[in-house]
Amino acid sequence: MFKKEYASSGSKSKVKSSVQRAIRTQLVTTYPLLAPYIDEIVPKKEQLDAMKIPDRVTLYLINSTPLFYQHMTDALLPHLKLVHRFPTCFPSIRIDRGAIRFVLSGATLMAPGLTSTGGRLPSGNANEKGVYGESAKEGEDGWYGGRELEEGEPVVICAEGKDEACAVGILSMGTKDTKEKGKGPVVEEGHYLGDGLWKLSFD
């Protein structure tokens, strides 16, 4: 979605306080693990701004800090700079090393990059406890257990051997189907490191 670079940032408009409250509620509903940090991310007394950028996308930011973006009326998705600040607050999957260069060129994320040895998907055991991105033991990979993620859900894409997430998107195939089929597109049209949204200046 953000493959091209933008010549300049769009004009900002102030978000009404009632809309700002609704956005806070929506964020906590969509990302329950963000709840303890919502006052830090979208403080009640700080002015939330909305910036229109091409392709019918609205970017929400406070001062010059990008927080979330939204395509038309789709789900609010976190900007990668926010994901890097709160890495354990979003449902995550992990690609293997071989898929990294494709994802960082804006290609569709395909199932083999997730089902290979280096990939990670939820275990499907909803009773498993843990926090995405956190290791259970010293030297272990981040936790990717818990419930399966459904088609249409927002997801953060981590990468084998890397500390920070490399992309954000919407699942076009649920994680259970991804494991069962082992092929096909899983995330399309995402926001990734180095894309136009990442490089956009907000000053």
Contacts in CASP RR format, 6 or more apart in sequence:
PFRMAT RR
TARGET T0000
AUTHOR 0000-0000-0000
METHOD contacts of the structure
MODEL  1
MFKKEYASSGSKSKVKSSVQRAIRTQLVTTYPLLAPYIDEIVPKKEQLDA
MKIPDRVTLYLINSTPLFYQHMTDALLPHLKLVHRFPTCFPSIRIDRGAI
RFVLSGATLMAPGLTSTGGRLPSGNANEKGVYGESAKEGEDGWYGGRELE
EGEPVVICAEGKDEACAVGILSMGTKDTKEKGKGPVVEEGHYLGDGLWKL
SFD
1 55 0 8 1.000
1 57 0 8 1.000
1 71 0 8 1.000
1 189 0 8 1.000
1 190 0 8 1.000
1 191 0 8 1.000
2 190 0 8 1.000
2 191 0 8 1.000
2 192 0 8 1.000
2 195 0 8 1.000
2 196 0 8 1.000
2 197 0 8 1.000
2 198 0 8 1.000
3 106 0 8 1.000
3 195 0 8 1.000
3 196 0 8 1.000
4 196 0 8 1.000
5 196 0 8 1.000
5 199 0 8 1.000
6 53 0 8 1.000
6 54 0 8 1.000
6 196 0 8 1.000
6 199 0 8 1.000
6 200 0 8 1.000
8 201 0 8 1.000
9 51 0 8 1.000
9 53 0 8 1.000
9 200 0 8 1.000
9 201 0 8 1.000
9 202 0 8 1.000
10 51 0 8 1.000
10 52 0 8 1.000
10 53 0 8 1.000
11 51 0 8 1.000
11 52 0 8 1.000
12 49 0 8 1.000
12 50 0 8 1.000
12 51 0 8 1.000
12 61 0 8 1.000
13 49 0 8 1.000
13 50 0 8 1.000
13 51 0 8 1.000
14 47 0 8 1.000
14 48 0 8 1.000
14 49 0 8 1.000
14 50 0 8 1.000
15 23 0 8 1.000
15 47 0 8 1.000
15 48 0 8 1.000
15 49 0 8 1.000
15 50 0 8 1.000
15 60 0 8 1.000
20 42 0 8 1.000
20 48 0 8 1.000
23 42 0 8 1.000
23 48 0 8 1.000
23 60 0 8 1.000
23 68 0 8 1.000
23 76 0 8 1.000
24 38 0 8 1.000
24 42 0 8 1.000
24 44 0 8 1.000
26 76 0 8 1.000
27 34 0 8 1.000
27 38 0 8 1.000
27 41 0 8 1.000
27 42 0 8 1.000
27 68 0 8 1.000
27 76 0 8 1.000
28 34 0 8 1.000
28 35 0 8 1.000
28 38 0 8 1.000
30 75 0 8 1.000
30 76 0 8 1.000
30 154 0 8 1.000
31 78 0 8 1.000
31 89 0 8 1.000
31 90 0 8 1.000
31 154 0 8 1.000
33 88 0 8 1.000
33 89 0 8 1.000
33 90 0 8 1.000
33 131 0 8 1.000
33 132 0 8 1.000
34 41 0 8 1.000
34 86 0 8 1.000
34 89 0 8 1.000
34 90 0 8 1.000
37 86 0 8 1.000
37 89 0 8 1.000
41 67 0 8 1.000
41 82 0 8 1.000
41 86 0 8 1.000
42 48 0 8 1.000
42 62 0 8 1.000
42 67 0 8 1.000
43 62 0 8 1.000
46 62 0 8 1.000
46 63 0 8 1.000
47 62 0 8 1.000
48 60 0 8 1.000
48 61 0 8 1.000
48 62 0 8 1.000
48 67 0 8 1.000
49 60 0 8 1.000
49 61 0 8 1.000
49 62 0 8 1.000
50 58 0 8 1.000
50 59 0 8 1.000
50 60 0 8 1.000
51 58 0 8 1.000
51 59 0 8 1.000
51 60 0 8 1.000
51 61 0 8 1.000
51 202 0 8 1.000
52 58 0 8 1.000
52 59 0 8 1.000
53 59 0 8 1.000
53 69 0 8 1.000
53 197 0 8 1.000
53 200 0 8 1.000
55 71 0 8 1.000
56 71 0 8 1.000
56 72 0 8 1.000
57 69 0 8 1.000
57 70 0 8 1.000
57 71 0 8 1.000
58 69 0 8 1.000
58 70 0 8 1.000
59 66 0 8 1.000
59 68 0 8 1.000
59 69 0 8 1.000
59 79 0 8 1.000
59 197 0 8 1.000
59 200 0 8 1.000
60 66 0 8 1.000
60 67 0 8 1.000
60 68 0 8 1.000
60 69 0 8 1.000
60 70 0 8 1.000
60 76 0 8 1.000
61 67 0 8 1.000
61 202 0 8 1.000
64 202 0 8 1.000
64 203 0 8 1.000
65 81 0 8 1.000
65 202 0 8 1.000
66 79 0 8 1.000
66 81 0 8 1.000
66 82 0 8 1.000
66 197 0 8 1.000
66 200 0 8 1.000
66 202 0 8 1.000
67 78 0 8 1.000
67 79 0 8 1.000
67 82 0 8 1.000
68 76 0 8 1.000
68 77 0 8 1.000
68 78 0 8 1.000
68 79 0 8 1.000
68 82 0 8 1.000
69 76 0 8 1.000
69 77 0 8 1.000
69 79 0 8 1.000
69 191 0 8 1.000
69 197 0 8 1.000
70 76 0 8 1.000
70 77 0 8 1.000
74 170 0 8 1.000
75 152 0 8 1.000
75 153 0 8 1.000
75 154 0 8 1.000
75 170 0 8 1.000
76 154 0 8 1.000
77 154 0 8 1.000
77 168 0 8 1.000
77 169 0 8 1.000
77 170 0 8 1.000
77 191 0 8 1.000
78 90 0 8 1.000
78 154 0 8 1.000
78 156 0 8 1.000
78 168 0 8 1.000
79 168 0 8 1.000
79 191 0 8 1.000
79 197 0 8 1.000
80 165 0 8 1.000
80 166 0 8 1.000
80 167 0 8 1.000
80 168 0 8 1.000
80 191 0 8 1.000
80 192 0 8 1.000
80 193 0 8 1.000
80 198 0 8 1.000
81 198 0 8 1.000
83 90 0 8 1.000
83 156 0 8 1.000
83 164 0 8 1.000
83 165 0 8 1.000
83 168 0 8 1.000
84 164 0 8 1.000
84 165 0 8 1.000
87 132 0 8 1.000
87 133 0 8 1.000
87 156 0 8 1.000
87 164 0 8 1.000
87 165 0 8 1.000
88 131 0 8 1.000
88 132 0 8 1.000
88 133 0 8 1.000
88 134 0 8 1.000
89 132 0 8 1.000
90 132 0 8 1.000
90 154 0 8 1.000
90 155 0 8 1.000
90 156 0 8 1.000
90 165 0 8 1.000
90 168 0 8 1.000
91 122 0 8 1.000
91 132 0 8 1.000
91 149 0 8 1.000
91 153 0 8 1.000
91 154 0 8 1.000
91 155 0 8 1.000
91 156 0 8 1.000
92 132 0 8 1.000
92 133 0 8 1.000
92 144 0 8 1.000
92 155 0 8 1.000
92 156 0 8 1.000
92 157 0 8 1.000
92 158 0 8 1.000
92 165 0 8 1.000
93 114 0 8 1.000
93 119 0 8 1.000
93 120 0 8 1.000
93 121 0 8 1.000
93 122 0 8 1.000
93 144 0 8 1.000
93 149 0 8 1.000
93 155 0 8 1.000
93 156 0 8 1.000
93 157 0 8 1.000
93 158 0 8 1.000
93 175 0 8 1.000
93 186 0 8 1.000
94 114 0 8 1.000
94 118 0 8 1.000
94 119 0 8 1.000
94 120 0 8 1.000
94 121 0 8 1.000
94 141 0 8 1.000
94 144 0 8 1.000
94 157 0 8 1.000
94 158 0 8 1.000
94 159 0 8 1.000
94 160 0 8 1.000
95 103 0 8 1.000
95 109 0 8 1.000
95 113 0 8 1.000
95 114 0 8 1.000
95 118 0 8 1.000
95 119 0 8 1.000
95 157 0 8 1.000
95 158 0 8 1.000
95 159 0 8 1.000
95 160 0 8 1.000
95 166 0 8 1.000
96 113 0 8 1.000
96 114 0 8 1.000
96 116 0 8 1.000
96 117 0 8 1.000
96 118 0 8 1.000
96 119 0 8 1.000
96 160 0 8 1.000
97 118 0 8 1.000
97 159 0 8 1.000
97 160 0 8 1.000
97 161 0 8 1.000
98 113 0 8 1.000
99 109 0 8 1.000
99 110 0 8 1.000
99 112 0 8 1.000
99 113 0 8 1.000
99 114 0 8 1.000
99 159 0 8 1.000
100 159 0 8 1.000
100 160 0 8 1.000
100 162 0 8 1.000
100 166 0 8 1.000
102 109 0 8 1.000
103 109 0 8 1.000
103 157 0 8 1.000
103 159 0 8 1.000
103 166 0 8 1.000
103 167 0 8 1.000
103 192 0 8 1.000
104 166 0 8 1.000
104 167 0 8 1.000
104 192 0 8 1.000
104 193 0 8 1.000
104 194 0 8 1.000
106 190 0 8 1.000
106 192 0 8 1.000
106 195 0 8 1.000
108 185 0 8 1.000
108 186 0 8 1.000
108 187 0 8 1.000
108 188 0 8 1.000
109 157 0 8 1.000
109 167 0 8 1.000
109 185 0 8 1.000
109 186 0 8 1.000
109 187 0 8 1.000
109 188 0 8 1.000
110 183 0 8 1.000
110 184 0 8 1.000
110 185 0 8 1.000
110 186 0 8 1.000
111 173 0 8 1.000
111 178 0 8 1.000
111 181 0 8 1.000
111 182 0 8 1.000
111 183 0 8 1.000
111 184 0 8 1.000
111 185 0 8 1.000
111 186 0 8 1.000
112 182 0 8 1.000
112 183 0 8 1.000
113 119 0 8 1.000
114 120 0 8 1.000
114 121 0 8 1.000
114 178 0 8 1.000
114 186 0 8 1.000
115 121 0 8 1.000
115 178 0 8 1.000
115 179 0 8 1.000
115 182 0 8 1.000
118 160 0 8 1.000
119 160 0 8 1.000
120 141 0 8 1.000
120 142 0 8 1.000
120 144 0 8 1.000
120 158 0 8 1.000
121 144 0 8 1.000
121 175 0 8 1.000
121 178 0 8 1.000
121 179 0 8 1.000
122 144 0 8 1.000
122 145 0 8 1.000
122 146 0 8 1.000
122 147 0 8 1.000
122 148 0 8 1.000
122 149 0 8 1.000
122 175 0 8 1.000
123 144 0 8 1.000
123 145 0 8 1.000
123 146 0 8 1.000
124 145 0 8 1.000
124 146 0 8 1.000
124 147 0 8 1.000
124 148 0 8 1.000
124 175 0 8 1.000
124 176 0 8 1.000
125 145 0 8 1.000
125 146 0 8 1.000
125 147 0 8 1.000
126 146 0 8 1.000
126 147 0 8 1.000
127 146 0 8 1.000
128 145 0 8 1.000
128 146 0 8 1.000
130 136 0 8 1.000
130 143 0 8 1.000
130 145 0 8 1.000
130 146 0 8 1.000
131 143 0 8 1.000
132 142 0 8 1.000
132 143 0 8 1.000
132 144 0 8 1.000
132 156 0 8 1.000
133 142 0 8 1.000
133 143 0 8 1.000
133 144 0 8 1.000
133 158 0 8 1.000
134 142 0 8 1.000
134 143 0 8 1.000
135 141 0 8 1.000
135 142 0 8 1.000
135 143 0 8 1.000
136 142 0 8 1.000
136 143 0 8 1.000
148 174 0 8 1.000
148 175 0 8 1.000
148 176 0 8 1.000
149 155 0 8 1.000
149 171 0 8 1.000
149 174 0 8 1.000
149 175 0 8 1.000
150 171 0 8 1.000
150 174 0 8 1.000
151 171 0 8 1.000
151 172 0 8 1.000
151 173 0 8 1.000
151 174 0 8 1.000
151 177 0 8 1.000
152 170 0 8 1.000
152 171 0 8 1.000
152 172 0 8 1.000
152 174 0 8 1.000
153 170 0 8 1.000
153 171 0 8 1.000
153 174 0 8 1.000
154 168 0 8 1.000
154 169 0 8 1.000
154 170 0 8 1.000
154 171 0 8 1.000
155 168 0 8 1.000
155 169 0 8 1.000
155 170 0 8 1.000
155 171 0 8 1.000
155 187 0 8 1.000
156 165 0 8 1.000
156 167 0 8 1.000
156 168 0 8 1.000
156 169 0 8 1.000
157 165 0 8 1.000
157 166 0 8 1.000
157 167 0 8 1.000
157 168 0 8 1.000
157 169 0 8 1.000
157 187 0 8 1.000
157 192 0 8 1.000
158 165 0 8 1.000
158 166 0 8 1.000
159 165 0 8 1.000
159 166 0 8 1.000
166 192 0 8 1.000
166 193 0 8 1.000
167 187 0 8 1.000
167 190 0 8 1.000
167 191 0 8 1.000
167 192 0 8 1.000
167 193 0 8 1.000
168 190 0 8 1.000
168 191 0 8 1.000
168 192 0 8 1.000
169 187 0 8 1.000
169 189 0 8 1.000
169 190 0 8 1.000
169 191 0 8 1.000
170 187 0 8 1.000
170 188 0 8 1.000
170 189 0 8 1.000
170 190 0 8 1.000
171 186 0 8 1.000
171 187 0 8 1.000
172 185 0 8 1.000
172 186 0 8 1.000
172 187 0 8 1.000
172 188 0 8 1.000
173 181 0 8 1.000
173 184 0 8 1.000
173 185 0 8 1.000
173 186 0 8 1.000
174 186 0 8 1.000
178 186 0 8 1.000
191 197 0 8 1.000
191 198 0 8 1.000
192 198 0 8 1.000
END
